[in-house]
Amino acid sequence: TTGKTVAEMAVAMANGLQESGVWACFKHFPGHGATVGDTHSGMATTDRSLKQLKKQELVPFASAAENNIPFVMVSHISVPKVIGDNTPSSLSSKMMTDILRTDLKYEGIIITDAMNMGAIINNYDPQKAVLTSFEAGADMILMPNDFKKSYNRLLKAVQKGTITEERLDESVRRILKLKLQTTEA
């Protein structure tokens, strides 16, 4: 299946969901098409270059941007030929901010895959990973390993100025914009 075919099917599905009042989410950015491993239990990686990803796996996510899909879920897949190391996409500003936001022009909400999955908790301090993910561009953090500890870590970072109020407001605005659309519908 080509990226274009997947994009067409995904947009049709998203339109059907949204006509019924359900917001769609395209996942798992940057795509599981050529990955090895399983992020539920450990690391997953792809050896694709950015040029290769743009021809195939990223096509549906470009379509998400073009079609105003409200959510994109970023995975814990590492893309060493793009990032330069094995950092999961969910912790990478290169993947979320540079590629998804800037290159693909995605303006909706970026939500992480579950942060209590093996790819994160077996390799990173879970609360530090939540902070790193938000700093890298995630708007919403799905299922942190310990919600209260993760919340407090983010709160302290905002209070110290490590995370600026402007950065926090970017995510809050995206979330509130979608909530307002929901209440107006």
WOURWO-V928287 format. One record per residue. OMEGA is omega as a letter, one per 30 degrees, with the letter a starting at -180 (NA if undefined). Layout:
<<OMEGA> <OMEGA>>
//
This chain:
<<l> <l> <l> <l> <l> <a> <a> <l> <a> <l> <l> <l> <l> <l> <l> <l> <a> <l> <l> <l> <l> <l> <a> <l> <l> <l> <g> <a> <g> <l> <a> <a> <a> <a> <l> <l> <a> <a> <l> <a> <a> <a> <l> <a> <l> <l> <a> <l> <l> <l> <l> <l> <a> <l> <a> <a> <a> <a> <l> <a> <l> <l> <l> <l> <a> <a> <l> <l> <a> <a> <l> <l> <l> <a> <l> <l> <l> <a> <a> <l> <l> <a> <a> <l> <a> <l> <l> <l> <a> <l> <a> <l> <l> <a> <a> <a> <a> <a> <a> <a> <a> <a> <a> <l> <l> <a> <a> <a> <l> <l> <l> <l> <a> <a> <l> <l> <a> <a> <l> <a> <l> <a> <a> <l> <a> <a> <l> <l> <l> <l> <l> <a> <l> <l> <a> <l> <l> <l> <a> <a> <a> <l> <l> <a> <l> <a> <a> <l> <l> <l> <a> <l> <l> <a> <l> <l> <l> <a> <l> <a> <l> <l> <a> <l> <l> <l> <l> <a> <l> <a> <l> <l> <l> <a> <a> <l> <l> <l> <l> <l> <a> <a> <l> <a> <NA>>
//
